[in-house]
Amino acid sequence: MKRSSRYSDPRVPSPRSTPSSNSPFKLTIATIAILGVVFLMGIGAGIGFSSTASFSPENVASREVIDRSAPNPELCVQFGASAIVTDMRIFLTLNPFNVFVTQPVMTPGCVLRRNNWTILEQQSLVTPEQVRNCKNRMNTFGYTGNLEESPAIDCIYQNKAAGNFFLNRPGAVTSIPETNKF
């Protein structure tokens, strides 16, 4: 009687179940663990090499970089807050109505708290009249440049109406005015 080819004799091992002594690589638990560690280390190294955060002046990535770049950094952090100051001019034409903006210039600056204006007064950098006018308008002083040299000091107004759009929920609709499309 002839047997079908799909049935094999249980006493004869099939070619698939024979242990291969010629196999150059056996997958053991230790080998899998080592490969897993190497894989994770590779991912970590890749993330480390591709990271773009640097602390050079060209890349302002943190508040600490801004604090170190401020004029008189120790004084500014102790008596106020470091700031990024943007200087630009806006030109408005009425016939035809157009708005033109110059290229902004970014410089490090400092905003003093109201109770620390005496620093500017002691060094004769602001007059009593300037202090009085600024105080009457509930403003404060901000400056760029070192106080020992010739700083540019302005009475500045805190605009609480300006929202921080980074704090809004993702996907929330904000009321940013639309610009003219070309």
BELKANOR-V722770 format. One record per pair of residues at least 12 apart in sequence whose ideal C-beta (glycine too) atoms are under 10 Angstrom apart, sorted by the first residue. I is the first residue (numbers start at 1). GAP is how many residues later the second one is. Records with the same first field share a line. If there is no record, write none. Layout:
BEGIN
I = GAP  GAP
END
This chain:
BEGIN
55 = 13
57 = 12  51
60 = 24  46  48
63 = 18  19
64 = 18
65 = 17  43
66 = 15  16  17  18  42  43
67 = 14  15  41  43
68 = 14  40
69 = 13  15  38  39  40
70 = 12  13  14  15  38  39  40  41  73  74
71 = 14  36  37  38  39  72  73  74  75  76  77  78  80  81
72 = 38  47  71  73  74  75  76  79
73 = 35  37
75 = 35  37  41  44  71  72
76 = 32  33  34  35  36  67  71
77 = 33
78 = 35  38  41
79 = 31  32  33  34  36  37  38  39  40
80 = 29  30  31  32  33  34  36  39  60  61  62  63
81 = 28  29  30  31  32  61
82 = 26  27  28  29
83 = 24  25  26  27  28  59  60  61  73
84 = 22  23  24  25
85 = 19  20  21  22  23  24  25  26  57  58  59  67  69  71
86 = 18  19  20  21  23
87 = 15  16  17  18  19  20  22  57  65
88 = 13  14  15  16  17  18
89 = 12  13  14  15
90 = 12
98 = 82
99 = 80  81
107 = 37  38  45
108 = 36  37
109 = 33  34  35  36  42  43  45  47
110 = 31  32  33  34  35  37  41  43
111 = 29  30  31  32  45  47
112 = 28  29  30  31  41  44
113 = 27  28
114 = 20  21  24  25  26  27
115 = 25
116 = 24  25
117 = 13  14  17  18  23  24
118 = 13
119 = 22  28
120 = 21  23  27  31  33
123 = 24  25  28
125 = 16  18  22  25  26  28
126 = 15  17  27  29
130 = 23  24  25
131 = 24
133 = 22
134 = 19  20  21  22  23
135 = 20
137 = 18  20
138 = 19  20
139 = 15  16  17  18  19
140 = 14  15  16  17  18
141 = 12  13  14  15
142 = 12  13  14  15  16
143 = 13
163 = 12  13
END
